[in-house]
């Protein structure tokens, strides 16, 4: 990892010019920049000078410095001359998974089933690496579709490790203040404050549900009972109504066997009891098996081609959040881009009538 001087990053971003902004958040701004060695980078600059922000940046720097995986965003270097370190990441050019799922124009195609399955497999593999293959086990703690970046080849890259935690050797859990994103937050972790790798499994289950349904993790338009995608998915699965909420393109392109296996996997990941959830290595293996299984749905002729297209639109007024900066949840946003849950919003995350 390279140590940059302040002048290096000022020059890289044209003195943090507004036209280089990739994303904004409550804690800072991410800029596109060209490093002295001509590499394109995403440079995260804090806007706050408090100790908590400093700790988050240092935590992310320490964790990413120990990770080398093709599906984890790479930390290229940092600048330690400022009160809060500035971080320079590899530039991942094709937006977030969230945007590809949820911001396509009506009538336009989105990610193909094969692409969704591959992205899920790559993301699961990266999380499995963090949990079991890294030098010290790492729990991401904020797995969500906005923290999965896509490059030009639609390769998945897990990002935003500011909330992540190391798990001490010989331990399976970490006691910590509850932190995460509403709609993705593990209910067991929420209630007990015991963070385990199975908390990431739950959050990944929500991402997989997004990939299958193209529905947002929290959506008030579904009504109070079905606002939370996790409980909504489990409810319609129990009522044998999943075809009503699955994405039309997914239904067309996936085989019956793939749909059944993928939906069952979502339900297993979303189990209320962490001990009954699979681990991420098991999830990655099963997704790899699904990718190798029959690819054509029996309802669709071989000649039909449902190719991947990136013809979704992003409103000009919408903030770019390719490299998500954690935002604090509030009662207006429902935490969609949040990295800190609001404890008083329990009724939003867990409906009392949700299936268990």
C-alpha positions in Angstrom: 0.0 0.0 0.0 1.4 3.4 -1.0 1.5 6.4 1.3 0.5 9.6 -0.5 1.3 13.2 0.3 -1.6 15.7 0.5 -0.3 17.3 -2.7 -0.5 14.0 -4.6 -4.2 13.7 -3.9 -4.9 17.4 -4.5 -3.3 17.1 -7.9 -5.1 13.8 -8.6 -8.5 15.3 -8.1 -7.7 18.8 -9.5 -7.9 20.2 -6.0 -11.1 18.2 -5.2 -13.0 19.7 -8.1 -16.8 19.3 -8.0 -16.8 17.6 -11.5 -14.7 14.7 -10.0 -17.2 13.9 -7.3 -18.3 10.2 -7.4 -20.4 10.2 -4.2 -21.4 12.2 -1.2 -22.5 11.3 2.3 -22.8 12.6 5.8 -19.3 11.7 6.6 -17.4 12.7 3.5 -17.0 12.8 -0.3 -15.5 10.4 -2.8 -13.6 11.9 -5.8 -12.4 10.4 -9.0 -8.7 11.1 -9.5 -5.6 10.2 -11.5 -2.7 9.2 -9.2 1.0 10.0 -10.0 1.5 6.6 -11.6 -1.5 7.4 -13.9 -3.9 4.9 -12.2 -7.5 6.0 -11.9 -8.6 6.0 -8.3 -11.6 6.7 -6.0 -10.4 9.0 -3.2 -12.4 9.2 0.0 -12.0 12.5 1.9 -13.7 13.0 5.2 -15.7 16.1 5.9 -15.8 15.6 9.6 -13.0 15.8 12.1 -14.4 13.9 15.0 -12.8 10.8 16.7 -15.5 8.4 15.5 -14.9 9.4 11.9 -11.1 9.0 12.3 -11.6 5.6 13.8 -13.8 4.4 10.9 -11.3 5.5 8.3 -8.4 3.9 10.2 -10.4 0.7 10.7 -11.2 0.5 7.0 -7.5 1.2 6.1 -6.2 -1.5 8.4 -8.7 -4.1 7.2 -8.3 -3.5 3.5 -4.5 -3.5 3.8 -4.8 -7.2 4.8 -7.2 -8.3 2.0 -6.2 -9.5 -1.4 -9.2 -10.8 -3.3 -10.5 -10.1 -6.8 -14.0 -9.5 -5.6 -13.0 -7.0 -2.8 -12.3 -3.4 -3.8 -8.5 -2.8 -3.5 -7.0 -0.1 -1.3 -4.3 1.5 -3.4 -3.0 3.8 -0.7 -3.7 6.4 1.9 -2.6 9.9 3.1 -1.8 10.2 6.8 -1.0 13.9 6.8 -4.6 15.0 7.5 -6.5 14.8 10.7 -8.6 12.0 9.2 -6.7 9.7 6.8 -7.7 9.9 3.2 -8.1 6.6 1.3 -7.4 5.9 -2.3 -9.2 2.8 -3.8 -9.2 1.2 -7.2 -11.8 2.9 -9.4 -14.7 0.6 -10.1 -16.5 2.2 -13.1 -19.9 0.6 -13.5 -21.9 1.8 -10.5 -23.5 -0.1 -7.7 -25.5 -3.3 -7.8 -28.3 -1.3 -6.2 -28.5 1.1 -9.2 -28.5 -1.8 -11.7 -31.3 -3.5 -10.0 -33.5 -0.6 -9.0 -32.9 2.3 -11.4 -33.7 0.8 -14.8 -36.3 2.6 -17.0 -39.7 0.9 -17.3 -39.8 -1.4 -20.2 -36.0 -1.7 -20.5 -34.0 -4.8 -19.7 -31.8 -5.1 -16.7 -29.2 -7.6 -15.5 -29.6 -11.0 -17.1 -30.3 -14.0 -14.8 -26.8 -15.4 -15.6 -25.3 -12.0 -14.5 -27.3 -11.9 -11.3 -26.3 -15.4 -10.4 -22.6 -14.7 -11.2 -22.7 -11.5 -9.2 -24.3 -13.3 -6.2 -21.7 -16.1 -6.5 -18.7 -13.6 -6.6 -20.1 -11.6 -3.7 -20.7 -14.8 -1.7 -17.1 -16.0 -2.4 -15.7 -12.7 -1.3 -17.6 -12.8 2.0 -16.6 -16.5 2.5 -12.9 -15.4 2.1 -13.4 -12.6 4.7 -14.9 -15.0 7.2 -12.6 -18.0 6.8 -9.6 -17.4 4.5 -8.3 -14.0 5.5 -5.4 -13.9 7.9 -7.9 -12.8 10.6 -11.6 -13.5 10.3 -13.4 -10.3 9.2 -17.2 -9.6 9.5 -18.2 -6.9 7.0 -21.3 -5.8 9.1 -22.8 -3.7 6.3 -23.5 -6.1 3.4 -26.0 -4.4 1.0 -26.5 -3.8 -2.7 -25.1 -0.3 -2.5 -21.8 -1.8 -1.2 -21.4 -4.1 -4.1 -19.7 -2.3 -7.0 -19.6 -3.6 -10.6 -16.8 -3.0 -13.1 -17.1 -2.8 -16.8 -17.3 -6.6 -17.0 -20.0 -6.7 -14.3 -17.5 -8.3 -11.9 -18.6 -7.8 -8.3 -16.5 -5.9 -5.8 -17.4 -5.7 -2.1 -16.8 -2.2 -0.7 -17.1 0.0 2.4 -15.3 -1.6 5.3 -15.7 1.3 7.7 -18.0 -0.7 10.0 -16.2 -4.1 9.7 -14.8 -5.9 12.6 -12.0 -8.4 13.1 -12.9 -11.6 15.0 -10.3 -12.5 17.6 -8.7 -15.9 17.2 -10.7 -18.6 19.1 -13.9 -16.6 19.0 -17.0 -16.8 16.9 -18.6 -13.5 17.8 -17.9 -9.9 18.8 -19.9 -7.9 21.3 -20.5 -4.5 19.8 -23.0 -1.7 19.5 -25.5 -2.5 16.9 -24.7 -1.0 13.6 -26.0 -1.8 10.1 -28.6 -0.8 7.5 -32.3 -1.0 8.1 -33.7 -3.7 5.8 -30.5 -5.7 5.9 -29.8 -5.8 9.6 -29.7 -9.3 11.2 -32.6 -9.4 13.8 -30.6 -11.7 16.1 -27.7 -9.2 16.1 -30.1 -6.4 16.6 -31.6 -8.0 19.8 -28.5 -9.5 21.3 -25.6 -7.2 20.2 -23.6 -10.3 19.4 -22.0 -9.9 15.9 -21.2 -13.1 14.1 -20.4 -14.1 10.5 -24.0 -15.3 10.3 -25.0 -11.6 10.5 -23.4 -11.1 7.1 -25.2 -14.2 5.9 -28.6 -12.6 6.8 -27.7 -9.4 5.0 -26.5 -11.4 1.9 -29.9 -13.1 2.0 -31.6 -9.7 1.5 -29.3 -8.9 -1.4 -30.1 -12.3 -3.0 -33.8 -11.5 -2.5 -33.2 -8.2 -4.3 -31.6 -10.0 -7.2 -34.5 -12.4 -7.5 -37.3 -9.8 -7.2 -35.8 -6.4 -8.2 -37.6 -5.0 -5.1 -36.1 -2.6 -2.6 -35.1 -3.9 0.9 -37.4 -1.2 2.4 -40.3 0.1 0.5 -43.2 2.0 2.2 -45.3 1.6 -1.0 -45.7 -2.1 -0.2 -47.6 -1.1 3.0 -46.6 -1.4 6.6 -46.9 -5.2 6.8 -44.8 -5.9 3.6 -42.5 -2.9 3.8 -39.5 -5.1 4.8 -38.4 -7.3 1.8 -37.0 -10.0 4.1 -40.3 -10.6 5.9 -42.3 -10.1 2.7 -40.3 -12.7 0.9 -40.7 -15.2 3.7 -44.4 -14.6 3.8 -45.1 -15.1 0.1 -42.8 -18.1 0.1 -44.9 -19.7 2.9 -48.1 -18.9 1.0 -46.7 -20.4 -2.3 -47.0 -17.0 -4.1 -43.3 -16.3 -4.9 -44.0 -16.1 -8.7 -46.0 -13.0 -7.9 -43.0 -11.1 -6.7 -40.1 -12.6 -8.7 -38.6 -10.3 -11.4 -40.2 -11.1 -14.8 -36.8 -11.4 -16.5 -35.6 -13.8 -13.8 -38.7 -16.0 -14.3 -38.1 -16.1 -18.1 -34.4 -16.9 -18.0 -33.9 -19.2 -15.0 -34.8 -22.8 -14.9 -37.4 -24.1 -12.4 -34.6 -25.9 -10.5 -32.6 -22.7 -10.3 -35.5 -20.7 -9.1 -36.5 -23.2 -6.5 -32.9 -23.6 -5.2 -32.2 -19.8 -5.2 -35.5 -19.0 -3.3 -34.8 -21.8 -0.8 -31.4 -20.3 -0.2 -32.8 -16.9 0.5 -35.1 -18.4 3.1 -32.2 -20.3 4.8 -30.1 -17.1 4.9 -33.0 -15.2 6.4 -33.6 -17.7 9.2 -34.3 -15.9 12.4 -31.7 -18.1 14.3 -28.2 -17.6 13.1 -27.2 -21.1 13.9 -29.7 -22.4 11.4 -28.3 -20.3 8.6 -25.7 -21.6 6.2 -22.2 -20.2 6.3 -21.0 -18.1 3.4 -18.7 -20.8 2.0 -21.7 -23.2 1.8 -23.7 -20.4 0.0 -20.9 -19.8 -2.4 -20.6 -23.5 -3.3 -24.3 -23.8 -3.8 -24.4 -20.7 -6.0 -21.5 -22.1 -8.1 -23.5 -25.3 -8.5 -26.6 -23.3 -9.6 -24.4 -21.5 -12.2 -23.4 -24.8 -13.7 -26.9 -26.2 -13.8 -29.4 -26.0 -16.7 -29.5 -22.4 -17.9 -32.6 -22.3 -20.1 -36.0 -22.1 -18.7 -38.3 -24.7 -20.3 -40.9 -22.0 -21.1 -38.4 -20.2 -23.3 -37.1 -21.2 -26.7 -33.4 -21.6 -27.3 -33.4 -18.9 -30.0 -34.5 -16.2 -27.6 -31.6 -14.1 -26.2 -32.1 -12.2 -23.0 -28.8 -10.4 -23.0 -27.6 -8.1 -20.3 -28.1 -4.4 -20.9 -27.1 -1.4 -18.9 -29.9 0.7 -20.4 -31.2 1.9 -17.0 -31.3 5.6 -16.3 -30.1 7.6 -13.4 -31.7 10.9 -12.6 -29.3 13.8 -12.9 -30.4 15.1 -9.5 -29.6 11.8 -7.9 -26.4 11.7 -5.8 -23.8 9.3 -7.1 -22.8 6.8 -4.4 -20.5 4.4 -6.2 -18.3 4.3 -3.1 -20.9 4.6 -0.4 -20.1 6.9 2.6 -22.1 5.7 5.6 -25.1 7.9 6.4 -27.0 7.9 9.6 -30.5 6.6 9.4 -33.5 8.9 10.0 -37.2 8.5 10.0 -37.5 10.0 6.5 -35.0 7.8 4.6 -35.9 4.5 6.1 -32.1 3.8 6.1 -31.8 2.8 2.5 -28.4 4.2 2.2 -27.7 4.0 5.9 -24.8 2.4 7.9 -26.3 3.1 11.3 -29.6 1.7 12.3 -32.0 3.8 14.5 -33.0 1.7 17.5 -36.5 3.2 17.6 -37.3 1.8 14.1 -37.7 -1.8 15.2 -41.2 -1.9 14.0 -40.0 -1.1 10.5 -37.5 -3.9 10.3 -39.4 -6.7 12.1 -43.1 -6.9 11.7 -44.7 -8.8 14.6 -46.6 -11.0 12.3 -43.6 -12.0 10.1 -43.1 -15.7 9.7 -40.4 -17.2 11.8 
